[in-house]
Amino acid sequence: MPLTEHCYELYAPAAGAQSNAETMVNGSGEEVEVGRTVQLCIMPAVIEYEATEFYGTAPGIKILFGEHNFVQATEEQRAKGRLVTPAVVILS
C-alpha cells in the first residue's frame, strides 16, 4: 500500500462464519447466498478506514509509516469502513 493517512484491515472470515454477499465472493464462481457457511477463506477482504476511527482527530505522522496502517477492527468499526476488495471464500 502507498503511504496514506487511511488505515486498512485484512479481514478473513473464519471457518463457520455466515456468508455475506457484501464482503465476500465465492471462490467457485457461484453467487454468494446469505445463510451459507464459510468453509475456507482463500484471500482476505481489504477494508479501508479513516485514520480518525482508530487514532482520534489528529493522527499525525505516526500513521504514515509501517504497522500503524494495518488495524484489527471491531464489527462496529468494520461497518464504517469502505470495502476495497472482497474476501474470496469457499462456502458449504
PyMOL commands that set and color helices and strands:
alter all, ss='L'
color gray80, all
select helices_A, chain A and resi 52-55+60-64+66-69+75-78
alter helices_A, ss='H'
color red, helices_A
select strands_A, chain A and resi 6-11+24-26+38-43+45-50+82-85+87-91
alter strands_A, ss='S'
color yellow, strands_A
deselect
rebuild
show_as cartoon
